Amino acid sequence: MKLTTSFIVGIATLSISSMTFAAGDVAAGKAKSAVCATCHGAEGIAIMPAYPNLAGQNAEYLQAALKSYRDKQRQGGMAAVMQMQATNLSDEDIANLAAYYSSLK
Amino acid sequence: MKLTTSFIVGIATLSISSMTFAAGDVAAGKAKSAVCATCHGAEGIAIMPAYPNLAGQNAEYLQAALKSYRDKQRQGGMAAVMQMQATNLSDEDIANLAAYYSSLK
């Protein structure tokens, strides 16, 4: 029952998030990724286990995560670092970075 | 300069997070993962692009993420769903789930 409720909420939230998803440009994302590579690695494999690997992650999820950091909605863990990094990213930057990391294996 | 500052904050936060990291049990994590699989897939590859893939993700990061959801520190995106799912997870459950998903390819 709990699962069913969660799933319905999930679908409802998904519908909202899908409306704001725009595909990004891989090359532009790569060009913007130098700072990210400091922690997440040149190929999207994190340099330390406290950081997430980004290679092959779903672009739509990555966009939502970056926007949540930028909007200071994501707290806890390493969120303070990511909030700072995401502060000056536009929606387009975020879409491009997400497309780039999603494209890596 | 901004990068340097962020990196120092990152290292400081990492030191704190490392102190609370405990390795989990893969088999126990797998046994607990049935609900997670509804969205994140039976093998940790998400069923929809709004959800993150978990296969091969760093266990330490996964633990921090799950605890941030459980403690309602992570907002935005699909956080409402994850907050609900994580509510009843113990630190041991979280360590086991992180170990399991980290072990997948």
Backbone of each chain as ProteinMPNN parsed JSONL, in Angstrom:
{"seq_chain_A": "MKLTTSFIVGIATLSISSMTFAAGDVAAGKAKSAVCATCHGAEGIAIMPAYPNLAGQNAEYLQAALKSYRDKQRQGGMAAVMQMQATNLSDEDIANLAAYYSSLK", "coords_chain_A": {"N_chain_A": [[0.837, -1.209, 0.0], [1.882, 1.217, 0.858], [3.865, 1.354, -1.01], [2.321, 1.593, -3.34], [1.119, 4.104, -2.981], [3.392, 5.745, -2.948], [4.259, 5.333, -5.511], [2.267, 6.458, -7.061], [2.515, 9.131, -6.32], [5.04, 9.461, -7.324], [4.643, 9.201, -10.117], [2.978, 11.383, -10.55], [4.67, 13.519, -9.848], [6.618, 13.085, -11.693], [5.313, 13.735, -14.057], [5.169, 16.48, -13.838], [7.884, 17.165, -13.737], [8.744, 16.309, -16.212], [7.75, 18.14, -17.954], [9.448, 20.254, -17.811], [11.788, 19.459, -18.886], [14.501, 19.76, -21.07], [16.397, 18.81, -23.86], [19.944, 18.829, -23.932], [23.118, 20.128, -25.235], [25.76, 18.147, -26.112], [28.494, 18.741, -26.73], [28.745, 21.405, -25.924], [28.249, 21.047, -23.253], [30.432, 19.497, -22.48], [32.45, 21.376, -22.831], [31.907, 23.038, -20.754], [32.487, 21.605, -18.529], [34.866, 21.513, -17.069], [35.349, 22.442, -14.424], [33.66, 20.749, -12.974], [34.939, 18.35, -13.309], [36.959, 18.32, -11.473], [36.103, 17.09, -9.133], [34.284, 15.137, -10.005], [35.652, 13.746, -11.882], [37.485, 13.377, -14.996], [36.243, 11.826, -16.872], [33.775, 11.513, -15.823], [33.803, 9.722, -13.751], [33.943, 9.613, -10.393], [36.467, 11.097, -8.288], [36.701, 10.524, -5.649], [35.038, 8.466, -3.185], [32.991, 9.776, -1.889], [31.78, 11.366, -3.659], [29.398, 11.396, -6.356], [29.513, 9.203, -9.204], [29.083, 10.34, -12.523], [28.994, 9.554, -15.112], [27.087, 8.303, -17.712], [24.768, 8.682, -16.352], [21.25, 9.374, -16.106], [20.073, 12.025, -18.107], [17.84, 13.613, -17.585], [17.406, 13.246, -14.862], [19.845, 14.291, -13.916], [19.605, 16.982, -14.616], [17.451, 17.762, -12.974], [18.632, 17.332, -10.473], [20.811, 19.153, -10.475], [19.443, 21.585, -10.696], [18.051, 21.532, -8.3], [20.152, 21.753, -6.509], [21.121, 24.27, -7.268], [18.948, 25.834, -6.56], [19.069, 25.671, -3.896], [17.626, 23.671, -2.676], [18.47, 21.155, -2.268], [20.01, 19.804, 0.426], [22.414, 18.657, 2.894], [24.893, 15.985, 3.069], [27.296, 16.516, 0.557], [26.191, 18.854, -0.277], [26.605, 21.605, 0.097], [28.876, 22.26, -1.35], [28.06, 21.695, -3.972], [25.918, 23.453, -4.243], [27.227, 25.906, -4.36], [28.715, 25.564, -6.703], [26.701, 25.346, -8.591], [25.415, 27.73, -8.592], [25.806, 29.785, -10.548], [24.947, 28.651, -12.894], [23.074, 28.529, -15.88], [19.774, 27.504, -17.034], [20.231, 26.44, -19.52], [22.992, 25.844, -19.477], [22.893, 23.814, -17.558], [21.306, 21.905, -18.852], [23.047, 21.265, -20.919], [25.333, 20.262, -19.576], [24.177, 18.043, -18.347], [23.468, 16.552, -20.595], [25.982, 16.005, -21.614], [27.295, 14.442, -19.537], [25.538, 12.342, -19.375], [26.016, 11.18, -21.8], [28.413, 9.873, -21.565], [30.194, 6.776, -20.986]], "CA_chain_A": [[0.0, 0.0, 0.0], [2.825, 2.336, 0.909], [4.513, 1.378, -2.317], [1.368, 2.104, -4.32], [0.992, 5.546, -2.766], [4.633, 6.377, -3.387], [4.354, 5.233, -6.95], [1.353, 7.452, -7.621], [3.182, 10.423, -6.131], [6.149, 9.466, -8.273], [4.125, 9.449, -11.462], [2.476, 12.759, -10.582], [5.823, 14.399, -9.85], [7.288, 12.863, -12.962], [4.601, 14.49, -15.09], [5.565, 17.873, -13.694], [9.289, 17.342, -14.087], [8.926, 16.067, -17.636], [7.383, 19.34, -18.702], [10.526, 21.231, -17.784], [13.009, 18.83, -19.38], [14.916, 20.1, -22.427], [17.644, 18.125, -24.203], [21.074, 19.737, -24.033], [24.132, 19.936, -26.265], [26.861, 17.392, -25.508], [29.774, 19.442, -26.894], [28.709, 22.585, -25.051], [28.354, 20.539, -21.885], [31.826, 19.105, -22.257], [33.231, 22.613, -22.718], [31.574, 23.657, -19.467], [32.615, 20.596, -17.461], [36.213, 21.478, -16.474], [35.256, 22.586, -12.968], [33.006, 19.541, -12.455], [35.897, 17.237, -13.368], [37.807, 18.36, -10.268], [35.596, 16.076, -8.192], [33.549, 14.044, -10.669], [36.541, 13.047, -12.812], [37.501, 13.845, -16.393], [35.301, 11.006, -17.644], [32.536, 11.329, -15.065], [33.982, 8.755, -12.658], [34.361, 10.468, -9.284], [37.818, 10.857, -7.785], [36.577, 10.04, -4.26], [33.739, 7.782, -3.057], [31.934, 10.637, -1.349], [31.163, 12.041, -4.808], [28.765, 10.453, -7.283], [29.859, 9.071, -10.615], [28.059, 10.954, -13.369], [29.038, 8.944, -16.45], [25.961, 7.462, -18.076], [23.576, 8.961, -15.552], [20.146, 9.906, -16.902], [20.153, 13.479, -18.24], [16.695, 14.273, -16.943], [17.709, 13.244, -13.429], [20.958, 15.215, -13.654], [19.069, 18.347, -14.667], [16.666, 18.013, -11.747], [19.55, 17.4, -9.336], [21.556, 20.415, -10.539], [18.518, 22.69, -10.376], [17.757, 21.473, -6.863], [21.324, 22.331, -5.823], [21.15, 25.711, -7.573], [17.862, 26.499, -5.832], [19.316, 25.4, -2.46], [16.644, 22.71, -2.161], [19.228, 19.973, -1.833], [20.903, 20.014, 1.562], [22.962, 17.399, 3.39], [26.029, 15.431, 2.323], [28.204, 17.505, -0.02], [25.327, 19.816, -0.967], [27.137, 22.972, 0.159], [29.805, 22.41, -2.477], [27.299, 21.729, -5.224], [25.127, 24.695, -4.292], [28.138, 26.95, -4.831], [29.071, 25.324, -8.108], [25.54, 25.471, -9.478], [24.821, 29.072, -8.459], [25.828, 30.606, -11.764], [24.577, 27.88, -14.088], [21.758, 28.784, -16.472], [19.055, 26.277, -17.402], [20.897, 25.897, -20.712], [24.231, 25.201, -18.987], [22.51, 22.582, -16.865], [20.873, 20.942, -19.869], [24.239, 20.84, -21.665], [26.138, 19.403, -18.697], [23.446, 16.779, -18.185], [23.587, 15.806, -21.857], [27.374, 15.53, -21.71], [27.576, 13.329, -18.612], [24.68, 11.226, -19.773], [26.569, 10.565, -23.021], [29.618, 9.103, -21.238], [29.942, 5.381, -20.558]], "C_chain_A": [[0.865, 1.25, 0.0], [3.507, 2.501, -0.444], [3.597, 1.999, -3.356], [1.245, 3.619, -4.203], [2.227, 6.276, -3.299], [4.708, 6.41, -4.906], [3.458, 6.27, -7.626], [1.96, 8.848, -7.485], [4.31, 10.56, -7.145], [5.7, 9.82, -9.677], [3.656, 10.899, -11.585], [3.642, 13.741, -10.672], [6.56, 14.299, -11.175], [6.64, 13.689, -14.066], [5.004, 15.954, -15.048], [6.997, 18.065, -14.192], [9.508, 17.177, -15.587], [8.623, 17.318, -18.456], [8.54, 20.329, -18.775], [11.843, 20.657, -18.317], [13.291, 19.247, -20.823], [16.256, 19.422, -22.695], [18.757, 19.145, -24.4], [22.043, 19.349, -25.134], [25.391, 19.32, -25.632], [28.179, 18.167, -25.573], [29.843, 20.676, -25.999], [28.834, 22.168, -23.589], [29.78, 20.153, -21.551], [32.695, 20.344, -22.033], [33.047, 23.271, -21.351], [31.992, 22.791, -18.279], [33.954, 20.602, -16.722], [36.16, 21.549, -14.948], [34.66, 21.314, -12.351], [34.007, 18.391, -12.329], [36.808, 17.193, -12.153], [37.376, 17.289, -9.268], [34.992, 14.86, -8.904], [34.384, 13.328, -11.728], [36.398, 13.52, -14.251], [36.511, 13.065, -17.253], [34.035, 10.696, -16.847], [32.598, 10.241, -14.017], [34.653, 9.504, -11.509], [35.729, 10.082, -8.74], [37.82, 10.351, -6.346], [35.177, 9.481, -4.067], [32.631, 8.619, -2.424], [31.189, 11.355, -2.472], [30.485, 11.022, -5.707], [29.471, 10.402, -8.641], [28.729, 9.68, -11.433], [27.972, 10.302, -14.752], [27.835, 8.043, -16.664], [24.712, 7.686, -17.235], [22.496, 9.578, -16.449], [20.151, 11.44, -16.907], [19.017, 14.182, -17.509], [16.904, 14.327, -15.426], [18.801, 14.255, -13.102], [20.486, 16.67, -13.685], [18.31, 18.684, -13.385], [17.575, 18.176, -10.541], [20.281, 18.742, -9.327], [20.67, 21.609, -10.204], [18.175, 22.708, -8.887], [18.923, 22.003, -6.038], [21.324, 23.844, -6.033], [20.117, 26.471, -6.745], [17.959, 26.259, -4.32], [18.245, 24.5, -1.85], [17.332, 21.45, -1.669], [20.217, 20.367, -0.763], [21.472, 18.652, 1.962], [24.106, 16.904, 2.531], [26.951, 16.539, 1.841], [27.433, 18.66, -0.648], [25.891, 21.235, -0.964], [28.083, 23.253, -1.01], [29.03, 22.555, -3.786], [26.431, 22.974, -5.345], [25.986, 25.833, -4.839], [28.432, 26.795, -6.316], [27.908, 25.616, -9.043], [24.97, 26.891, -9.517], [24.722, 29.822, -9.78], [25.485, 29.847, -13.04], [23.181, 28.272, -14.567], [21.058, 27.454, -16.729], [19.723, 25.609, -18.601], [22.217, 25.199, -20.334], [23.916, 23.84, -18.382], [22.083, 21.506, -17.855], [22.087, 20.398, -20.626], [25.118, 19.902, -20.834], [25.479, 18.036, -18.524], [23.572, 15.921, -19.435], [24.986, 15.218, -21.988], [27.621, 14.322, -20.806], [26.738, 12.098, -18.932], [25.268, 10.47, -20.967], [27.799, 9.703, -22.739], [29.255, 7.686, -20.785], [30.593, 5.132, -19.212]], "O_chain_A": [[0.624, 2.202, -0.742], [3.697, 3.609, -0.947], [4.027, 2.829, -4.157], [1.264, 4.329, -5.208], [2.121, 7.282, -4.001], [5.16, 7.387, -5.503], [3.835, 6.878, -8.628], [1.921, 9.644, -8.423], [4.511, 11.617, -7.742], [6.317, 10.651, -10.343], [3.904, 11.558, -12.595], [3.613, 14.678, -11.469], [7.059, 15.291, -11.706], [7.327, 14.27, -14.906], [5.163, 16.594, -16.088], [7.292, 18.986, -14.954], [10.369, 17.84, -16.165], [9.188, 17.516, -19.531], [8.605, 21.147, -19.693], [12.889, 21.296, -18.21], [12.433, 19.107, -21.694], [17.15, 19.456, -21.85], [18.53, 20.21, -24.975], [21.829, 18.382, -25.866], [25.999, 19.903, -24.735], [28.903, 18.242, -24.58], [30.876, 20.954, -25.39], [29.457, 22.865, -22.788], [30.275, 20.451, -20.464], [33.562, 20.358, -21.159], [33.932, 23.974, -20.863], [31.858, 23.218, -17.132], [34.162, 19.775, -15.834], [36.854, 20.796, -14.265], [35.124, 20.863, -11.304], [33.949, 17.582, -11.402], [37.368, 16.145, -11.835], [38.219, 16.657, -8.631], [35.16, 13.719, -8.474], [33.896, 12.416, -12.395], [35.342, 13.995, -14.669], [36.001, 13.583, -18.246], [33.314, 9.744, -17.149], [31.572, 9.867, -13.448], [35.786, 9.969, -11.635], [36.105, 8.91, -8.73], [38.821, 9.812, -5.876], [34.229, 9.949, -4.697], [31.467, 8.217, -2.424], [30.099, 11.887, -2.262], [30.954, 9.888, -5.811], [29.955, 11.413, -9.151], [27.557, 9.55, -11.079], [26.988, 10.482, -15.47], [27.594, 7.122, -15.883], [23.72, 6.973, -17.382], [22.813, 10.232, -17.443], [20.224, 12.073, -15.853], [19.218, 15.226, -16.889], [16.611, 15.339, -14.79], [18.694, 14.993, -12.122], [20.92, 17.487, -12.873], [18.501, 19.746, -12.793], [17.343, 19.033, -9.688], [20.363, 19.397, -8.288], [21.096, 22.532, -9.51], [18.028, 23.774, -8.29], [18.721, 22.627, -4.996], [21.505, 24.607, -5.084], [20.362, 27.588, -6.29], [17.047, 26.601, -3.567], [17.988, 24.561, -0.648], [16.841, 20.767, -0.77], [21.137, 21.151, -0.996], [21.059, 17.621, 1.433], [24.275, 17.349, 1.396], [27.346, 17.406, 2.621], [27.985, 19.379, -1.482], [25.68, 21.987, -1.916], [28.083, 24.344, -1.579], [29.319, 23.433, -4.599], [26.237, 23.488, -6.446], [25.536, 26.621, -5.671], [28.402, 27.76, -7.079], [28.111, 26.082, -10.164], [24.143, 27.211, -10.371], [23.691, 30.418, -10.094], [25.709, 30.347, -14.142], [22.234, 28.341, -13.783], [21.683, 26.396, -16.65], [19.779, 24.383, -18.694], [22.511, 24.105, -20.814], [24.588, 22.847, -18.661], [22.45, 20.339, -17.715], [22.146, 19.208, -20.937], [25.588, 18.877, -21.328], [26.149, 17.004, -18.553], [23.76, 14.707, -19.347], [25.154, 14.077, -22.419], [28.106, 13.29, -21.271], [27.186, 10.962, -18.773], [25.045, 9.269, -21.122], [28.19, 8.892, -23.578], [28.163, 7.437, -20.275], [30.502, 4.028, -18.677]]}, "seq_chain_B": "MKLTTSFIVGIATLSISSMTFAAGDVAAGKAKSAVCATCHGAEGIAIMPAYPNLAGQNAEYLQAALKSYRDKQRQGGMAAVMQMQATNLSDEDIANLAAYYSSLK", "coords_chain_B": {"N_chain_B": [[39.851, 30.781, -8.089], [37.38, 30.664, -6.874], [36.931, 28.005, -7.339], [38.979, 26.897, -5.827], [38.197, 27.585, -3.223], [35.803, 26.157, -3.068], [36.771, 23.634, -3.238], [38.23, 23.323, -0.929], [36.192, 23.495, 0.968], [34.877, 21.233, 0.176], [36.729, 19.192, 0.819], [36.813, 19.516, 3.582], [34.163, 18.902, 4.276], [34.099, 16.348, 3.364], [35.809, 15.052, 5.109], [34.288, 15.028, 7.409], [32.085, 13.516, 6.53], [33.29, 11.111, 5.973], [33.822, 10.04, 8.408], [31.456, 8.994, 9.247], [30.91, 6.898, 7.623], [30.094, 3.582, 7.003], [30.813, 0.343, 5.92], [28.511, -1.688, 4.125], [26.384, -4.65, 3.887], [26.218, -6.646, 1.106], [24.412, -8.739, 0.347], [22.357, -8.489, 2.227], [21.512, -5.957, 1.536], [20.539, -6.38, -1.051], [18.361, -7.996, -0.444], [16.728, -6.159, 0.698], [15.995, -4.487, -1.31], [13.75, -4.6, -2.944], [11.573, -2.788, -3.074], [12.859, -0.475, -3.962], [13.535, -1.22, -6.518], [11.289, -0.827, -8.013], [11.331, 1.708, -9.163], [14.06, 2.201, -9.634], [14.908, 0.043, -11.02], [15.5, -3.506, -11.506], [18.132, -4.182, -11.687], [19.393, -1.913, -10.937], [19.31, -0.042, -12.923], [17.563, 2.675, -13.907], [14.002, 2.835, -14.488], [12.818, 4.937, -15.719], [13.79, 8.105, -17.154], [13.74, 10.192, -15.338], [14.549, 9.228, -12.973], [17.471, 8.331, -11.081], [20.079, 6.136, -12.261], [21.425, 3.534, -10.296], [23.251, 1.526, -10.277], [26.528, 0.575, -9.692], [27.142, 2.956, -8.539], [28.913, 5.052, -6.218], [29.234, 3.773, -2.953], [29.549, 5.286, -0.624], [28.642, 7.809, -1.362], [25.975, 7.114, -1.976], [24.99, 6.39, 0.532], [25.121, 8.863, 1.882], [23.317, 10.315, 0.328], [20.884, 8.908, 0.706], [20.545, 9.228, 3.463], [20.246, 11.974, 3.546], [17.841, 12.266, 2.222], [16.184, 10.845, 3.974], [16.384, 12.461, 6.221], [15.031, 14.619, 5.371], [16.455, 16.623, 4.176], [17.07, 16.757, 1.557], [15.452, 18.277, -0.989], [13.252, 19.099, -3.751], [13.027, 18.124, -7.261], [12.444, 14.663, -7.446], [12.289, 14.349, -4.76], [10.312, 14.143, -2.785], [9.198, 11.615, -3.064], [11.382, 9.97, -2.48], [11.95, 10.753, 0.124], [9.795, 9.662, 1.508], [10.222, 6.926, 1.028], [12.62, 6.528, 2.333], [12.138, 6.999, 4.963], [11.744, 4.953, 6.928], [14.125, 3.605, 6.992], [16.944, 2.221, 8.571], [20.265, 3.197, 9.706], [21.83, 1.012, 9.183], [20.331, -0.428, 7.267], [20.551, 1.418, 5.197], [23.31, 1.44, 4.737], [23.585, -1.182, 3.825], [21.968, -1.227, 1.499], [23.329, 0.653, -0.034], [25.773, -0.646, -0.353], [24.941, -2.831, -1.856], [23.897, -1.677, -4.31], [26.132, -0.358, -5.182], [27.704, -2.499, -5.803], [26.761, -3.503, -8.151], [27.008, -3.676, -11.752]], "CA_chain_B": [[39.721, 31.111, -6.663], [36.107, 30.075, -6.456], [37.148, 26.566, -7.365], [39.821, 26.556, -4.677], [37.35, 27.67, -2.024], [34.853, 25.04, -3.092], [37.501, 22.397, -3.038], [38.549, 23.267, 0.501], [34.933, 23.144, 1.627], [34.634, 19.837, -0.169], [37.621, 18.337, 1.611], [36.368, 19.621, 4.971], [32.911, 18.156, 4.399], [34.44, 14.951, 3.126], [36.388, 14.524, 6.343], [33.172, 14.77, 8.314], [31.246, 12.425, 6.036], [34.042, 9.86, 6.024], [33.769, 9.501, 9.762], [30.191, 8.312, 9.487], [30.718, 5.882, 6.596], [30.321, 2.191, 7.395], [30.56, -0.555, 4.792], [27.315, -2.497, 4.324], [26.356, -6.045, 3.46], [25.599, -6.684, -0.219], [23.27, -9.663, 0.312], [21.276, -7.87, 3.005], [21.024, -4.84, 0.727], [19.73, -6.936, -2.138], [17.115, -8.474, 0.155], [15.94, -4.981, 1.079], [15.924, -3.578, -2.467], [12.593, -4.858, -3.817], [10.802, -1.548, -3.269], [13.708, 0.44, -4.748], [13.556, -1.679, -7.905], [10.098, -0.32, -8.706], [11.744, 2.868, -9.957], [15.487, 2.182, -9.99], [15.181, -1.145, -11.833], [15.942, -4.708, -10.793], [19.604, -4.217, -11.701], [19.907, -0.575, -10.641], [19.172, 0.859, -14.082], [16.24, 3.252, -13.682], [12.997, 2.519, -15.497], [12.451, 6.196, -16.377], [14.954, 9.004, -17.076], [13.669, 11.128, -14.212], [15.163, 8.56, -11.829], [18.884, 8.008, -11.314], [20.643, 4.791, -12.207], [22.182, 3.333, -9.056], [24.247, 0.467, -10.469], [27.919, 1.01, -9.735], [27.345, 4.257, -7.875], [29.749, 4.949, -5.019], [28.445, 3.457, -1.757], [29.595, 6.384, 0.345], [27.706, 8.833, -1.862], [24.601, 6.614, -1.846], [24.615, 6.501, 1.947], [24.877, 10.277, 2.199], [22.095, 10.728, -0.364], [19.727, 8.298, 1.378], [20.356, 9.878, 4.767], [19.732, 13.333, 3.297], [16.406, 12.119, 1.935], [15.52, 10.415, 5.221], [16.339, 13.598, 7.145], [14.283, 15.677, 4.676], [17.355, 17.696, 3.758], [17.006, 16.826, 0.099], [14.165, 18.678, -1.551], [13.34, 19.332, -5.197], [12.979, 16.933, -8.114], [11.596, 13.576, -6.961], [12.677, 14.158, -3.359], [9.166, 13.756, -1.941], [9.081, 10.155, -3.147], [12.509, 9.363, -1.765], [11.795, 11.02, 1.567], [8.859, 8.657, 2.016], [10.842, 5.597, 0.986], [13.76, 6.436, 3.245], [11.708, 7.295, 6.336], [11.884, 3.855, 7.878], [15.41, 2.905, 6.838], [17.97, 2.432, 9.604], [21.602, 3.421, 9.152], [22.313, -0.286, 8.683], [19.631, -0.657, 5.998], [21.131, 2.332, 4.205], [24.647, 0.93, 4.408], [23.424, -2.41, 3.042], [21.46, -0.867, 0.17], [24.415, 1.332, -0.754], [26.75, -1.679, -0.726], [24.354, -3.643, -2.93], [23.852, -0.962, -5.592], [27.518, -0.093, -5.568], [28.32, -3.738, -6.298], [26.218, -3.835, -9.487], [27.726, -3.038, -12.878]], "C_chain_B": [[38.441, 30.495, -6.091], [36.248, 28.551, -6.361], [37.936, 26.128, -6.134], [39.0, 26.54, -3.392], [36.415, 26.463, -1.945], [35.559, 23.752, -2.745], [37.848, 22.221, -1.557], [37.3, 22.884, 1.302], [34.634, 21.671, 1.4], [35.464, 18.896, 0.689], [37.182, 18.335, 3.079], [35.119, 18.778, 5.187], [33.174, 16.666, 4.253], [34.981, 14.315, 4.396], [35.291, 14.172, 7.334], [32.398, 13.539, 7.849], [31.977, 11.09, 6.147], [33.956, 9.216, 7.396], [32.502, 8.693, 10.004], [29.926, 7.21, 8.452], [31.042, 4.491, 7.129], [29.968, 1.301, 6.213], [29.364, -1.451, 5.112], [27.471, -3.91, 3.782], [25.547, -6.156, 2.159], [24.339, -7.553, -0.24], [22.078, -9.088, 1.076], [20.674, -6.69, 2.242], [20.128, -5.311, -0.402], [18.368, -7.373, -1.61], [16.168, -7.313, 0.466], [15.541, -4.129, -0.14], [14.673, -3.715, -3.326], [11.799, -3.583, -4.099], [11.575, -0.575, -4.157], [13.615, 0.109, -6.242], [12.365, -1.182, -8.704], [10.455, 0.859, -9.614], [13.187, 2.751, -10.472], [15.893, 0.915, -10.746], [15.752, -2.299, -11.02], [17.467, -4.785, -10.722], [20.199, -2.829, -11.493], [19.939, 0.372, -11.823], [17.732, 1.349, -14.079], [15.287, 2.981, -14.834], [12.538, 3.755, -16.253], [13.586, 7.193, -16.169], [14.878, 10.065, -15.983], [14.326, 10.545, -12.966], [16.638, 8.302, -12.105], [19.137, 6.508, -11.392], [21.461, 4.694, -10.921], [23.305, 2.313, -9.216], [25.655, 1.056, -10.551], [28.174, 2.361, -9.09], [28.162, 4.051, -6.6], [28.9, 4.773, -3.759], [28.424, 4.63, -0.77], [28.647, 7.511, -0.075], [26.251, 8.379, -1.667], [24.123, 6.699, -0.398], [24.273, 7.942, 2.308], [23.568, 10.752, 1.57], [20.861, 10.192, 0.36], [19.471, 8.947, 2.735], [19.809, 11.297, 4.59], [18.248, 13.302, 2.941], [15.661, 11.786, 3.23], [15.345, 11.59, 6.186], [15.635, 14.815, 6.541], [15.166, 16.881, 4.327], [17.345, 17.852, 2.248], [15.587, 17.119, -0.337], [14.35, 18.826, -3.06], [13.312, 18.024, -5.969], [12.0, 15.914, -7.559], [11.789, 13.355, -5.463], [11.523, 13.693, -2.481], [8.996, 12.24, -1.923], [10.174, 9.497, -2.318], [12.444, 9.605, -0.255], [10.892, 9.97, 2.196], [9.51, 7.289, 2.091], [11.919, 5.439, 2.055], [13.365, 6.569, 4.713], [12.03, 6.188, 7.327], [13.191, 3.074, 7.738], [16.345, 3.242, 7.999], [19.299, 2.742, 8.927], [22.155, 2.125, 8.556], [21.637, -0.645, 7.353], [20.285, 0.165, 4.888], [22.515, 1.861, 3.783], [24.547, -0.311, 3.522], [22.944, -2.114, 1.622], [22.563, -0.206, -0.663], [25.456, 0.318, -1.226], [26.233, -2.504, -1.896], [24.396, -2.902, -4.27], [25.252, -0.63, -6.104], [28.17, -1.322, -6.205], [27.85, -4.115, -7.7], [27.017, -3.111, -10.57], [26.75, -2.259, -13.74]], "O_chain_B": [[38.422, 29.906, -5.01], [35.753, 27.913, -5.431], [37.611, 25.132, -5.487], [39.092, 25.615, -2.585], [36.262, 25.84, -0.894], [35.018, 22.892, -2.05], [37.77, 21.121, -1.01], [37.361, 22.048, 2.204], [34.2, 20.958, 2.305], [34.948, 17.915, 1.223], [37.177, 17.294, 3.735], [35.025, 18.03, 6.16], [32.56, 15.838, 4.925], [34.649, 13.175, 4.719], [35.356, 13.148, 8.013], [32.092, 12.644, 8.636], [31.353, 10.056, 6.387], [34.013, 7.993, 7.525], [32.475, 7.812, 10.862], [28.829, 6.652, 8.413], [32.134, 4.255, 7.644], [28.931, 1.492, 5.577], [29.222, -1.92, 6.241], [28.53, -4.304, 3.293], [24.365, -5.813, 2.111], [23.313, -7.144, -0.785], [20.935, -9.188, 0.63], [19.466, -6.458, 2.299], [19.086, -4.715, -0.675], [17.343, -7.146, -2.254], [14.95, -7.484, 0.49], [14.815, -3.146, 0.011], [14.541, -3.02, -4.334], [11.4, -3.334, -5.237], [10.985, 0.078, -5.017], [13.614, 0.991, -7.101], [12.419, -1.119, -9.933], [9.922, 0.976, -10.717], [13.491, 3.149, -11.597], [17.064, 0.729, -11.075], [16.397, -2.099, -9.99], [18.021, -5.385, -9.801], [21.359, -2.587, -11.825], [20.52, 1.454, -11.747], [16.796, 0.563, -14.227], [15.692, 2.906, -15.994], [11.931, 3.637, -17.317], [14.27, 7.153, -15.147], [15.86, 10.764, -15.734], [14.626, 11.271, -12.018], [17.017, 8.077, -13.254], [18.505, 5.716, -10.693], [22.108, 5.658, -10.512], [24.208, 2.246, -8.383], [25.93, 1.926, -11.377], [29.303, 2.853, -9.097], [28.1, 2.988, -5.982], [27.96, 5.533, -3.527], [27.395, 4.92, -0.16], [27.944, 8.089, 0.754], [25.402, 9.163, -1.244], [22.97, 7.046, -0.143], [23.262, 8.207, 2.958], [22.805, 11.494, 2.188], [19.906, 10.931, 0.599], [18.323, 9.186, 3.112], [19.003, 11.76, 5.397], [17.493, 14.2, 3.312], [14.629, 12.384, 3.533], [14.328, 11.714, 6.869], [15.642, 15.9, 7.122], [14.682, 18.006, 4.199], [17.58, 18.94, 1.722], [14.66, 16.346, -0.1], [15.459, 18.694, -3.578], [13.542, 16.953, -5.408], [10.861, 16.251, -7.237], [11.48, 12.277, -4.954], [11.73, 12.932, -1.536], [8.685, 11.655, -0.885], [9.911, 8.574, -1.548], [12.842, 8.751, 0.537], [11.179, 9.451, 3.275], [9.374, 6.578, 3.086], [12.107, 4.356, 2.61], [14.167, 6.285, 5.604], [12.524, 6.445, 8.425], [13.334, 1.995, 8.312], [16.509, 4.408, 8.36], [19.441, 2.569, 7.717], [22.862, 2.146, 7.548], [22.297, -1.111, 6.425], [20.535, -0.332, 3.79], [22.848, 1.883, 2.598], [25.327, -0.475, 2.584], [23.455, -2.683, 0.658], [22.703, -0.483, -1.855], [25.96, 0.405, -2.346], [26.984, -2.838, -2.813], [24.881, -3.449, -5.261], [25.506, -0.626, -7.308], [29.07, -1.202, -7.036], [28.467, -4.951, -8.361], [27.622, -2.068, -10.322], [27.151, -1.652, -14.733]]}, "name": "protein", "num_of_chains": 2, "seq": "MKLTTSFIVGIATLSISSMTFAAGDVAAGKAKSAVCATCHGAEGIAIMPAYPNLAGQNAEYLQAALKSYRDKQRQGGMAAVMQMQATNLSDEDIANLAAYYSSLKMKLTTSFIVGIATLSISSMTFAAGDVAAGKAKSAVCATCHGAEGIAIMPAYPNLAGQNAEYLQAALKSYRDKQRQGGMAAVMQMQATNLSDEDIANLAAYYSSLK"}
